[in-house]
Amino acid sequence: MSPARDDLQLKIHLIRECLAQRFHDVLPHNIQQDRFVFNDGAYSFQFGFSRPAMEALPLDRLRTFMETVRFH
């Protein structure tokens, strides 16, 4: 794998990890479409991201965003 691909995989893992701490059934809906689906027991949500933006975002800033974002 290329370093860029490895970095993107780390970011996708981070997103899944952060979502799984607060929600149920966190799955990539279709990772080729850059989208996750998950639920809180009552409602379903989708989290989508722009691949070019994700590639440009430093890992520490992504972690901060994912730990503080509110989905409700």
N, C-alpha and C positions, 0 to 999 in steps of 0.2 A: 504494500500500500504506500501511497505517496504521503508525505508529511501533511499536506492539506487535507487529504482524505482521512487520515488518522485524527487530525484536529476536529474535523466535522463529526466524526464518530464519537469523540469525547464529548462534544457539545450536545449531540443527540442523547447520549447516555445521561448527561447532566440534567437535561430537560426532563427526561423520563423519571429520573431519581427524585427531582424536586416535586414533580407532579404527584408521584406515588406516595410522598410523605403526607399529602393532604387529600388525595382523592382515591377512588376505587377504579379498578379495571383500566389502568392506563395502558393504552396500546397505540402503536403507530397505526393510524387509519390506513394510510398509504404513504410510506416514507418518501416515495418518489414525488408525491404531491406536497411534501413538507407539512404534514398535519398529524396531530395526535388527537385521540378522542379519550374521554374519561368522564367519570360521574362522581357526584357527591352523595349518592344514595337516593336523591330525589330528582335531580336534573342531570342531563348530559351536556357536556361542553366539548368544544373543539379548540385546539390551540394550533394555529398555523404560523409559519414563519417563512420569510424570504431567504432562500438559500444564499444569495450574494451578501445580504446583510448579516446573516449568521456567520458566514465565513470571515467577514471583516470584524465582527465583534470579538473583543478579547474574552477569554474564558472567565476571568474574574468578574467582568462586568455582566456577563450572561448569568453567572451564579447569583450576583446581587439582584439582578432583575427577577430571576425565577423565585428567589426567596422572598421577595417583597410584593410581587404582583398579586392583585386581587381579582379573582374571576367572577365574583358575585356583584 
